[in-house]
Amino acid sequence: MNRLRTRLIAVFLVATLLPLGLTLWTSLSLLERSLQLAPVSELDTLSQSLERTGRELYQQARESLRRDVAEGRIQGADLSPADARAFRERGLEEEFVLAGANGDRLDYYVSGKHDNVVMYSRQLRVPLGELTRQIGAARQTVETSGVRDFRRGFSRTLLLVAASLWLAALAALVFMAARISRPVRQLTQGLERVAAGDLATRVEEQGSGEIAAAMQAFNHMASQLQQAQERLIQVTRVASWQALARKMAHEVKNSLTPIRLTMEEIVSRKGAADGAFLEQAAQIVADEVNTLEKRVRAFSEFSAEPPVLPAEIDVNALVEERVSFLKNAHPEVIYQMNLAPDRPKAVADPDLIKGVLTNLLENAAEAARPGGVVMARTARSGEQLNIEVHDSGPGLSLQAQSSLFEPTISFKKGGMGLGLSIARRSALLCGGDIQTLDGELGGAAFRVILAAVRNGV
C-alpha cells in the first residue's frame, strides 16, 4: 500500500475511533440513566409488592375461615343436590372461592358426612378480586412496556448506525486517499525517472486543483529540460567537433609530414636509391599510414552516438566480471576487490558501463605494469553509487590532469587519446560522471558515479 494513503487512513483511525467510542459510551450511559428514572420500573416494584401482600391476605382469610368453621363459630348452608353432585364429581373435599362483585367475599365449600356440600361465607375487608385485577393490569403494563427489549434494541441500533456511518466514512476516505496518492506516486516516479536521465518522461494529467497544477508544472519542467538538454547537446557537439577537427587535423599533419619527407627523399635520389633505403622508406610510410588508420578508426568510434538503455545493474557482479575478463590479458598484475557487502544496484546502461570499466581497468593494469596492483571498490553514498579504480603506477602529472578527458590527447604509447573521453561521455549519458581521486596505491585513481536504486522502491 502506498505510504501516503496508509498515513491518511492511520490519521483517520486515530482521529475518529476515540471520539466515536466516547460518543457511544455517553449515549448508552444516558439511555441507562433515563430508563432507570422511568415510572415503569417503580410500577413494576409496586405491583410485585402488592401481589405478595394480596397473597398473604388471601392465605390469612382462608386460614381464619377454616378455623372458624372447625370451631363452629360460623353457620353454613347446604348446596343443592345438583351443585353438590357436580362438586363431588370434581373429586374435591374442600374449595375456597372469591365471590361478590369485587371479590370482597370468600366462600368455603366442604363435603359433609351425608354426601352433602356445605358452603360457608365471610365478607372480606379488602376486595381481593379487584386488587388481583389491578395487580394483573399493572403486571401487563410492565411486561408490554418492553424496557429491557427497548434498551437492548436501542443499544444495538445505535451501535449498528454508528458502525455503518464510520465504515462508510472509512470507505470514502480510502477512495479519496487513493485518488490523492495516485497522482503523487506518479509524480514521484516521474521525478525519479527524470533524475535517472529520462527527460522524455511525462505524467498523465488528471484531477483538478493543486495536484493537477503540480502535474502540469512537472510536464512543463520535463519538456523544458529536454529542450535545454537537446540544445546543450547540439551546442556541445558542435564545439566538440570543432575542437576535435582541429586536433585531428594536427595529428594527421604530424603523420603526413614524415610521409611527405620520405617521398621527397625517394624522389631526390631517383635511381640512386638502394634496396635498404627503399625498404626503410616503405616501412616508415606503412607505419605512418597504420597510425592514420588507427586515428581515423578511433575518431569514427568516438563520433558514433550509442543508444542508452537504462536498467538495474548489480555493480559488484559487473566489476567481478570485468576483472575476471582482464586477468587473462594481464596475468602479471595483482587485482584486489573491495566490494560493498549489501550488493547495491545502480540505474544505467549495462553495455556503456561495461565499456567504462574495461577502459579504466585496462588503463590501470597498463599503468601498474608487471607486479603492480589494481584495486576495484564499490560503495553506496546516499542516492549515488560509486565505483573506484586505483592502481600502483606512477600516477598522473599536472599536465595530464588538466586535459585528461579531452579527446585526441594521449599520454601513453600507442594511445589515441579517446578512451577516457568516450568513458566519461558514456557515464554522462547514464546520468553519472567520472572523477579523478588521490590514489590510495600511489598511482592514479578514478571514481565512476552512478544513480543508486532506492531501497523499497
C-alpha positions as CSV (number, residue, x, y, z in Angstrom):
1,M,0.0,0.0,0.0
2,N,1.1,3.5,-0.8
3,R,2.7,5.2,2.2
4,L,0.8,8.4,1.8
5,R,-2.5,6.6,1.6
6,T,-1.6,4.5,4.7
7,R,-0.8,7.6,6.7
8,L,-4.1,9.2,5.7
9,I,-6.0,6.1,6.9
10,A,-4.0,6.0,10.1
11,V,-4.8,9.6,10.8
12,F,-8.5,9.0,10.2
13,L,-8.5,6.0,12.5
14,V,-6.7,7.9,15.3
15,A,-9.0,10.9,14.9
16,T,-12.3,9.1,14.8
17,L,-12.1,5.9,16.9
18,L,-11.6,7.7,20.3
19,P,-14.4,10.3,19.7
20,L,-16.7,7.6,18.4
21,G,-16.1,5.4,21.4
22,L,-16.7,8.3,23.8
23,T,-19.9,9.2,22.0
24,L,-21.3,5.7,22.2
25,W,-20.4,5.3,25.8
26,T,-22.1,8.6,26.7
27,S,-25.2,7.8,24.7
28,L,-25.6,4.4,26.3
29,S,-25.0,5.8,29.8
30,L,-27.6,8.5,29.3
31,L,-30.0,5.9,28.0
32,E,-29.5,3.6,31.0
33,R,-30.0,6.6,33.4
34,S,-33.1,7.7,31.6
35,L,-34.6,4.2,31.8
36,Q,-33.8,3.9,35.4
37,L,-35.7,7.2,36.1
38,A,-38.8,6.0,34.1
39,P,-42.0,5.3,36.3
40,V,-42.3,1.8,34.7
41,S,-39.6,0.4,37.0
42,E,-41.4,1.8,40.1
43,L,-44.7,0.4,38.8
44,D,-43.0,-3.0,38.5
45,T,-41.7,-2.9,42.0
46,L,-45.1,-1.7,43.5
47,S,-47.1,-4.4,41.6
48,Q,-44.8,-7.1,42.9
49,S,-45.2,-5.8,46.5
50,L,-49.0,-5.7,46.2
51,E,-49.1,-9.1,44.7
52,R,-47.2,-10.5,47.7
53,T,-49.5,-8.6,50.1
54,G,-52.6,-9.8,48.4
55,R,-51.5,-13.4,48.5
56,E,-50.7,-13.0,52.2
57,L,-54.2,-11.6,52.9
58,Y,-55.9,-14.3,50.9
59,Q,-54.0,-17.0,52.8
60,Q,-54.8,-15.4,56.2
61,A,-58.5,-15.1,55.2
62,R,-58.6,-18.8,54.2
63,E,-57.0,-20.0,57.4
64,S,-59.2,-17.8,59.5
65,L,-62.4,-19.1,57.8
66,R,-61.3,-22.7,58.0
67,R,-60.5,-22.3,61.7
68,D,-63.9,-20.7,62.5
69,V,-65.7,-23.5,60.6
70,A,-63.8,-26.1,62.5
71,E,-64.6,-24.4,65.8
72,G,-68.3,-23.9,64.9
73,R,-68.3,-20.2,65.1
74,I,-69.9,-19.8,61.7
75,Q,-73.0,-21.3,60.2
76,G,-73.1,-22.8,56.7
77,A,-75.7,-23.6,54.1
78,D,-76.2,-26.8,52.1
79,L,-75.8,-26.7,48.3
80,S,-78.5,-28.1,46.1
81,P,-78.2,-31.8,45.2
82,A,-77.2,-30.9,41.7
83,D,-74.4,-28.5,42.8
84,A,-73.3,-30.9,45.4
85,R,-73.1,-33.7,42.9
86,A,-71.0,-31.5,40.5
87,F,-68.7,-30.6,43.3
88,R,-68.1,-34.2,44.3
89,E,-67.5,-35.2,40.6
90,R,-64.5,-32.9,40.6
91,G,-63.0,-35.0,43.4
92,L,-62.7,-32.1,45.8
93,E,-63.1,-32.3,49.6
94,E,-62.9,-28.5,50.1
95,E,-62.5,-25.4,48.0
96,F,-62.2,-21.6,48.6
97,V,-63.7,-19.2,46.0
98,L,-63.7,-15.4,45.9
99,A,-67.1,-14.2,45.3
100,G,-69.0,-10.9,45.2
101,A,-68.9,-8.1,42.6
102,N,-65.4,-7.0,43.6
103,G,-64.2,-10.3,45.1
104,D,-65.0,-9.0,48.6
105,R,-66.5,-12.3,49.8
106,L,-64.7,-15.6,50.5
107,D,-66.8,-18.8,50.1
108,Y,-65.6,-22.1,51.6
109,Y,-67.1,-25.3,50.2
110,V,-66.7,-28.5,52.4
111,S,-68.0,-32.1,51.7
112,G,-70.4,-33.3,54.5
113,K,-70.9,-36.7,56.1
114,H,-74.2,-37.4,54.2
115,D,-72.9,-36.7,50.7
116,N,-74.0,-33.1,51.1
117,V,-71.8,-30.0,50.4
118,V,-71.9,-27.1,52.9
119,M,-70.9,-23.5,51.9
120,Y,-69.5,-21.1,54.5
121,S,-69.1,-17.4,53.6
122,R,-67.3,-14.5,55.1
123,Q,-67.2,-10.8,54.0
124,L,-63.6,-9.5,53.4
125,R,-62.5,-6.1,54.4
126,V,-60.3,-5.8,51.3
127,P,-61.8,-6.6,47.8
128,L,-59.1,-9.1,46.8
129,G,-60.7,-9.7,43.4
130,E,-60.4,-6.0,42.5
131,L,-56.9,-6.0,43.9
132,T,-56.0,-9.0,41.8
133,R,-57.3,-7.4,38.6
134,Q,-55.4,-4.2,39.4
135,I,-52.2,-6.2,40.0
136,G,-52.7,-8.1,36.8
137,A,-53.2,-4.9,34.8
138,A,-50.0,-3.4,36.4
139,R,-48.0,-6.5,35.5
140,Q,-49.4,-6.4,32.0
141,T,-48.3,-2.8,31.7
142,V,-44.8,-3.6,32.9
143,E,-44.5,-6.6,30.5
144,T,-45.8,-4.7,27.5
145,S,-43.6,-1.7,28.1
146,G,-40.6,-3.8,27.0
147,V,-38.0,-1.7,28.8
148,R,-35.4,-4.4,28.6
149,D,-36.1,-5.0,24.9
150,F,-36.1,-1.3,24.3
151,R,-32.7,-0.9,26.0
152,R,-31.2,-3.8,24.0
153,G,-32.8,-2.8,20.7
154,F,-31.8,0.8,21.1
155,S,-28.2,-0.2,22.0
156,R,-27.9,-2.5,19.0
157,T,-29.4,0.1,16.7
158,L,-27.1,2.8,17.9
159,L,-24.1,0.6,17.5
160,L,-25.2,-0.5,14.0
161,V,-25.8,3.0,12.8
162,A,-22.5,4.3,14.3
163,A,-20.6,1.4,12.8
164,S,-22.3,1.8,9.4
165,L,-21.6,5.5,9.3
166,W,-18.0,5.0,10.4
167,L,-17.3,2.3,7.8
168,A,-18.9,4.4,5.1
169,A,-16.6,7.3,6.1
170,L,-13.6,4.9,6.1
171,A,-14.5,3.6,2.6
172,A,-14.9,7.2,1.3
173,L,-11.5,8.1,2.9
174,V,-9.8,5.1,1.3
175,F,-11.3,6.1,-2.1
176,M,-10.2,9.7,-1.7
177,A,-6.8,8.7,-0.3
178,A,-6.3,6.5,-3.4
179,R,-7.2,9.4,-5.7
180,I,-4.9,11.8,-3.8
181,S,-1.9,9.4,-3.5
182,R,-2.0,8.0,-7.1
183,P,-1.1,11.4,-8.7
184,V,1.5,12.0,-6.0
185,R,3.0,8.5,-6.7
186,Q,3.0,9.2,-10.4
187,L,4.8,12.5,-9.8
188,T,7.4,10.8,-7.5
189,Q,8.0,8.0,-10.1
190,G,8.3,10.7,-12.9
191,L,10.8,12.7,-10.8
192,E,12.9,9.5,-10.3
193,R,12.9,8.8,-14.0
194,V,13.9,12.3,-14.8
195,A,16.7,12.1,-12.1
196,A,17.9,8.9,-13.8
197,G,18.2,10.8,-17.1
198,D,15.0,10.0,-18.9
199,L,13.8,13.6,-19.7
200,A,11.2,12.2,-22.1
201,T,9.1,11.2,-19.1
202,R,5.6,12.7,-18.8
203,V,2.8,12.0,-16.4
204,E,-0.9,11.8,-17.3
205,E,-2.6,15.0,-16.1
206,Q,-5.7,14.2,-14.1
207,G,-7.9,15.7,-11.4
208,S,-8.1,19.4,-10.5
209,G,-6.7,21.8,-8.1
210,E,-3.1,21.8,-6.7
211,I,-2.4,18.2,-7.8
212,A,-3.3,18.9,-11.4
213,A,-1.3,22.1,-11.3
214,A,1.7,20.2,-10.0
215,M,1.4,17.6,-12.7
216,Q,1.2,20.3,-15.4
217,A,4.2,22.0,-13.9
218,F,6.1,18.7,-13.9
219,N,5.4,18.1,-17.6
220,H,6.3,21.6,-18.4
221,M,9.6,21.3,-16.5
222,A,10.4,18.0,-18.1
223,S,9.7,19.4,-21.5
224,Q,11.9,22.5,-20.9
225,L,14.7,20.2,-19.5
226,Q,14.5,18.0,-22.6
227,Q,14.7,21.0,-24.9
228,A,17.5,22.5,-22.9
229,Q,19.4,19.2,-23.0
230,E,18.9,18.9,-26.7
231,R,20.2,22.4,-27.2
232,L,23.1,21.8,-24.9
233,I,24.0,18.6,-26.6
234,Q,23.8,20.3,-30.0
235,V,26.0,23.2,-28.9
236,T,28.4,20.9,-27.1
237,R,28.5,18.5,-30.1
238,V,29.4,21.4,-32.5
239,A,32.0,22.7,-30.1
240,S,33.5,19.3,-29.6
241,W,33.6,18.5,-33.2
242,Q,35.3,21.8,-33.9
243,A,37.9,21.1,-31.3
244,L,38.3,17.5,-32.4
245,A,38.6,18.5,-36.0
246,R,41.4,20.9,-35.2
247,K,43.2,18.4,-33.1
248,M,42.6,15.6,-35.6
249,A,44.0,17.8,-38.4
250,H,47.1,18.4,-36.3
251,E,47.5,14.7,-35.7
252,V,47.0,13.9,-39.4
253,K,49.5,16.6,-40.3
254,N,52.0,15.1,-37.9
255,S,51.7,11.7,-39.6
256,L,51.7,13.2,-43.2
257,T,54.9,15.1,-42.6
258,P,57.2,12.1,-42.3
259,I,55.4,10.5,-45.3
260,R,56.0,13.7,-47.4
261,L,59.6,13.9,-46.4
262,T,60.2,10.3,-47.1
263,M,58.7,10.6,-50.6
264,E,60.7,13.7,-51.3
265,E,63.8,11.9,-50.3
266,I,62.9,9.0,-52.7
267,V,62.3,11.4,-55.5
268,S,65.6,13.3,-54.9
269,R,67.6,10.1,-55.0
270,K,65.8,8.7,-58.1
271,G,67.7,5.8,-59.4
272,A,70.5,6.1,-56.8
273,A,68.3,4.7,-54.1
274,D,69.4,1.3,-52.9
275,G,67.2,-1.5,-51.6
276,A,67.9,-1.0,-47.9
277,F,66.8,2.7,-48.2
278,L,63.7,1.8,-50.1
279,E,62.8,-0.9,-47.6
280,Q,63.3,1.6,-44.7
281,A,61.2,4.2,-46.5
282,A,58.4,1.8,-47.2
283,Q,58.4,0.8,-43.6
284,I,58.1,4.4,-42.5
285,V,55.3,5.1,-44.9
286,A,53.5,1.9,-43.8
287,D,53.8,2.7,-40.1
288,E,52.5,6.2,-40.5
289,V,49.6,5.0,-42.7
290,N,48.8,2.4,-40.0
291,T,48.8,5.2,-37.4
292,L,46.5,7.3,-39.5
293,E,44.1,4.4,-39.9
294,K,44.0,3.9,-36.1
295,R,43.3,7.6,-35.5
296,V,40.6,7.6,-38.2
297,R,39.0,4.4,-36.7
298,A,39.1,5.9,-33.2
299,F,37.7,9.1,-34.5
300,S,34.8,7.2,-36.2
301,E,34.0,5.3,-33.0
302,F,34.1,8.5,-31.0
303,S,31.7,10.2,-33.3
304,A,29.1,7.4,-33.1
305,E,26.1,8.1,-30.8
306,P,25.3,4.9,-28.8
307,P,21.7,4.2,-27.7
308,V,21.2,4.5,-24.0
309,L,19.0,1.7,-22.4
310,P,18.9,2.3,-18.6
311,A,18.4,-0.8,-16.4
312,E,19.2,-2.0,-12.9
313,I,22.8,-3.2,-12.6
314,D,24.4,-5.3,-9.9
315,V,27.7,-3.4,-9.8
316,N,29.5,-6.0,-7.7
317,A,28.8,-8.7,-10.3
318,L,29.8,-6.3,-13.2
319,V,33.1,-5.4,-11.5
320,E,33.9,-9.1,-10.8
321,E,33.1,-10.0,-14.4
322,R,35.4,-7.2,-15.9
323,V,38.3,-8.1,-13.5
324,S,38.0,-11.8,-14.4
325,F,38.0,-10.9,-18.0
326,L,41.1,-8.7,-17.8
327,K,43.1,-11.0,-15.6
328,N,43.9,-13.2,-18.7
329,A,45.3,-10.2,-20.5
330,H,47.4,-9.1,-17.6
331,P,48.3,-12.2,-15.5
332,E,51.3,-10.4,-14.0
333,V,49.1,-7.7,-12.4
334,I,47.6,-8.3,-8.9
335,Y,43.9,-7.5,-8.7
336,Q,42.2,-6.5,-5.4
337,M,38.4,-6.1,-5.0
338,N,36.8,-4.3,-2.1
339,L,33.1,-4.7,-2.9
340,A,30.1,-3.4,-0.9
341,P,28.5,-6.3,1.2
342,D,24.9,-5.3,0.5
343,R,25.4,-5.7,-3.3
344,P,23.9,-2.3,-4.2
345,K,22.3,-1.7,-7.6
346,A,22.6,1.2,-10.0
347,V,20.5,2.6,-12.8
348,A,22.5,2.8,-16.0
349,D,23.1,1.2,-19.4
350,P,24.9,-2.1,-18.7
351,D,26.8,-2.1,-22.1
352,L,28.1,1.5,-21.6
353,I,29.2,0.9,-18.0
354,K,31.0,-2.3,-19.1
355,G,32.9,-0.2,-21.6
356,V,33.7,2.4,-18.9
357,L,35.0,-0.3,-16.5
358,T,37.0,-2.0,-19.2
359,N,38.7,1.2,-20.2
360,L,39.6,2.2,-16.6
361,L,40.8,-1.3,-15.5
362,E,42.8,-1.7,-18.7
363,N,44.5,1.7,-18.2
364,A,45.1,0.8,-14.6
365,A,46.7,-2.5,-15.5
366,E,49.0,-0.9,-18.1
367,A,50.0,1.8,-15.6
368,A,50.7,-0.7,-12.8
369,R,53.0,-2.8,-15.0
370,P,54.0,-6.3,-14.1
371,G,54.0,-6.9,-10.4
372,G,51.8,-3.9,-9.7
373,V,48.4,-3.7,-8.0
374,V,45.0,-2.7,-9.3
375,M,42.2,-2.2,-6.8
376,A,38.4,-2.1,-7.6
377,R,36.0,-0.8,-5.0
378,T,32.2,-0.3,-4.8
379,A,30.3,1.7,-2.2
380,R,27.0,3.4,-1.8
381,S,26.8,7.1,-0.7
382,G,23.3,8.4,-0.2
383,E,21.5,8.5,-3.5
384,Q,24.6,7.7,-5.6
385,L,26.7,4.6,-6.1
386,N,30.5,4.8,-6.6
387,I,32.8,2.5,-8.4
388,E,36.5,3.3,-7.8
389,V,39.6,2.0,-9.7
390,H,43.1,2.6,-8.1
391,D,46.5,1.5,-9.5
392,S,50.0,1.4,-8.1
393,G,51.5,3.1,-11.2
394,P,53.4,6.4,-11.4
395,G,50.2,8.5,-11.2
396,L,49.1,11.5,-13.3
397,S,51.2,14.6,-13.9
398,L,49.7,18.1,-13.6
399,Q,49.6,18.4,-17.3
400,A,47.8,15.1,-17.7
401,Q,45.2,16.0,-15.0
402,S,44.4,19.3,-16.7
403,S,43.4,17.7,-20.1
404,L,42.7,14.2,-19.0
405,F,39.2,13.8,-20.6
406,E,39.9,15.9,-23.7
407,P,39.7,13.9,-26.9
408,T,42.9,13.1,-29.1
409,I,45.2,13.8,-26.2
410,S,47.2,10.7,-25.2
411,F,50.0,10.3,-22.7
412,K,50.8,6.6,-23.3
413,K,52.5,4.9,-26.2
414,G,50.0,3.7,-28.9
415,G,47.1,5.5,-27.3
416,M,44.6,7.5,-29.4
417,G,43.6,9.8,-26.5
418,L,39.9,9.0,-26.9
419,G,39.4,6.2,-24.3
420,L,38.7,8.4,-21.2
421,S,36.7,10.8,-23.3
422,I,34.5,8.0,-24.5
423,A,34.3,6.6,-21.0
424,R,33.2,9.9,-19.4
425,R,30.7,10.5,-22.2
426,S,29.2,7.1,-21.5
427,A,29.0,7.8,-17.8
428,L,27.3,11.2,-18.5
429,L,24.8,9.6,-20.9
430,C,23.9,7.2,-18.0
431,G,23.2,10.2,-15.7
432,G,26.5,9.9,-13.9
433,D,30.1,11.1,-14.2
434,I,33.8,10.2,-13.8
435,Q,36.1,12.0,-11.3
436,T,39.8,11.7,-10.5
437,L,40.9,10.9,-7.0
438,D,44.0,10.8,-4.9
439,G,45.2,7.2,-5.4
440,E,45.4,5.0,-2.4
441,L,48.1,2.8,-4.1
442,G,50.3,5.7,-5.1
443,G,49.1,5.9,-8.7
444,A,46.1,7.2,-10.5
445,A,42.5,6.7,-9.3
446,F,39.1,7.2,-10.8
447,R,35.6,7.2,-9.5
448,V,32.5,6.4,-11.6
449,I,29.4,8.0,-10.1
450,L,26.0,6.4,-10.9
451,A,22.5,6.8,-9.6
452,A,21.7,4.2,-7.0
453,V,18.5,2.2,-6.9
454,R,16.4,3.4,-3.9
455,N,15.6,0.8,-1.3
456,G,11.9,-0.1,-1.1
457,V,11.1,1.3,-4.5
